[in-house]
Amino acid sequence: MNPTYGGQPYRPEGDPYGGDPYGGDPAPAPRRRGRGPLIAVLAVVLLLVVAGGAFWFLRGQGDDAAPVAAPSGSAVAGEPSTGTDAAEPAPSAAAPESSADPRFAKVGQCVRNEGAAGGKPKLVISGCAAKSYEVLSRIDGATSGERDAEAKCGKVEGYTNWYFFDSELDTLDFVLCLKQR
């Protein structure tokens, strides 16, 4: 008995199941959606994130932080110093830091207002001269505005003006209690 190889597979006559013994053509696989809608949704989300980030960044670049000076004197109405007064004592502060920004002002240093009279004050660290303000006290920490600054400086002997910096980040807030020279 020699079996024959390579011939047709054995199929009984009269298939009892009435079809192809291998199941015939399978049902077509369900059609997958293209990636177009997914890419479009991701692009819109990315665009919104970028636009929101740009808005947040640019909003922080404006004058949202509200530095305000006291109504009790007039750091607002002060004019830039034009010279020194002979009766004034020698400057009592060390040279200003590398920045003239009032955020770096220390007790004993002087600042002057370069803002327009009646407008927002723009303090800069300066030498102690006529029409400047000596920093008597610096109070770091959250501040809620004018009333808070006035209350904090009310405890400082000899102050004539106050200045506060109120930002969205409370750790950057501070109040300066000033004495006009």
C-alpha positions in Angstrom: 0.0 0.0 0.0 1.6 3.0 -1.3 -0.2 6.2 -0.4 -0.2 8.8 -3.1 1.1 12.2 -2.1 0.5 15.5 -3.9 -3.0 14.7 -5.0 -6.3 16.3 -4.3 -7.4 16.3 -0.6 -10.0 13.8 0.4 -13.6 15.1 0.2 -16.4 12.8 0.9 -19.1 12.9 -1.7 -22.2 14.8 -0.7 -20.9 17.2 2.0 -23.4 16.8 4.9 -23.0 20.5 5.8 -23.8 21.7 2.3 -20.9 24.1 1.8 -17.3 24.6 1.5 -15.5 22.4 4.0 -13.2 25.4 4.9 -16.0 27.8 5.7 -15.9 29.8 2.5 -15.2 33.5 2.4 -15.3 35.0 5.9 -17.5 38.0 6.5 -15.7 41.2 5.6 -14.0 42.9 8.6 -15.8 46.0 9.9 -14.5 49.0 8.1 -12.2 51.2 10.4 -12.7 54.9 10.4 -9.9 56.9 9.0 -7.6 58.9 11.3 -8.8 62.2 9.9 -11.3 63.0 12.6 -8.8 62.0 15.4 -6.2 64.2 13.9 -8.6 67.1 13.6 -9.7 66.8 17.2 -6.1 66.7 18.4 -5.2 69.7 16.3 -8.0 71.7 17.8 -7.1 70.7 21.3 -3.4 71.6 20.7 -4.5 75.0 19.2 -6.6 75.8 22.2 -3.7 74.9 24.6 -1.3 77.1 22.7 -3.7 80.0 22.5 -4.5 79.7 26.2 -0.8 79.6 27.1 -0.1 82.6 24.9 -3.0 84.5 26.5 -1.8 83.6 30.0 1.8 84.7 29.2 0.8 87.9 27.5 -1.7 88.8 30.3 1.2 88.5 32.8 3.3 90.9 30.8 1.0 93.9 31.2 0.5 96.1 34.2 -1.7 93.6 36.1 0.4 93.9 39.2 -0.8 97.1 40.7 1.9 99.1 42.5 0.2 101.8 44.4 1.5 104.6 46.6 0.0 106.2 49.7 -2.6 108.9 49.5 -1.1 110.1 52.9 1.8 111.9 51.3 2.3 112.0 47.7 4.6 109.5 46.2 2.3 109.8 43.3 2.7 113.5 42.9 6.5 113.4 43.6 8.8 114.7 40.9 12.1 113.2 39.8 15.0 114.6 41.8 16.8 117.4 40.1 19.6 118.0 42.6 20.7 117.5 46.2 19.9 119.8 49.1 22.9 121.0 51.1 20.9 120.5 54.3 20.2 116.8 53.6 22.4 114.2 55.3 24.7 112.0 53.3 23.1 109.0 51.6 22.5 106.4 54.2 22.0 103.5 51.8 24.4 101.3 50.0 24.6 101.5 46.3 21.5 100.2 44.6 21.4 96.5 43.5 22.0 95.8 39.8 18.3 96.6 39.3 16.5 99.9 40.2 13.2 98.0 40.5 11.5 98.7 43.9 11.1 94.9 44.3 14.8 94.9 45.4 14.5 97.9 47.8 15.8 97.3 51.3 15.4 99.2 54.5 17.6 102.3 54.5 17.7 102.7 50.7 15.9 105.5 49.0 13.5 105.4 46.1 12.0 108.2 43.9 8.8 108.4 41.9 9.3 108.7 38.2 5.6 108.3 37.5 3.4 111.1 36.2 1.9 113.4 38.9 -1.6 112.0 39.8 -1.0 108.7 38.0 0.4 105.4 38.9 3.6 105.7 40.8 6.7 104.3 39.2 9.3 103.9 41.9 13.0 103.3 41.2 15.8 102.8 43.7 17.9 106.0 43.8 20.3 107.9 46.0 18.9 109.6 49.0 18.3 113.2 47.9 15.6 115.8 48.1 12.2 114.6 47.0 13.2 111.0 47.4 11.7 108.5 49.9 13.6 106.5 52.4 12.5 102.9 53.0 11.7 102.7 56.7 10.2 99.2 56.6 9.7 96.5 54.0 6.9 94.0 54.7 7.0 90.9 52.4 4.0 88.7 51.9 0.4 88.9 50.7 -1.2 92.3 50.6 -4.8 93.1 49.8 -4.4 96.7 48.7 -4.4 100.2 50.0 -6.1 99.6 53.4 -3.8 96.7 54.1 -0.7 98.7 53.2 -1.9 101.7 55.3 -2.6 99.3 58.3 0.8 97.7 58.0 2.7 101.0 57.8 0.6 102.6 60.6 2.8 100.6 63.0 6.0 102.2 61.6 7.1 105.3 63.4 7.8 108.3 61.1 6.3 107.0 57.8 4.8 109.6 55.5 3.9 107.4 52.5 3.4 103.8 51.6 3.8 101.8 48.4 2.5 98.3 47.8 3.0 95.8 45.0 0.1 93.3 44.6 0.6 90.5 42.1 -1.4 87.4 41.3 1.4 85.4 43.1 1.1 86.4 46.7 4.7 85.5 47.4 5.8 88.4 45.3 3.7 91.0 47.2 5.3 93.5 49.4 4.6 96.9 51.2 7.2 99.6 51.6 6.7 102.1 54.4 8.4 105.3 53.2 9.5 108.7 54.7 9.8 111.6 52.3 13.1 113.4 52.5 
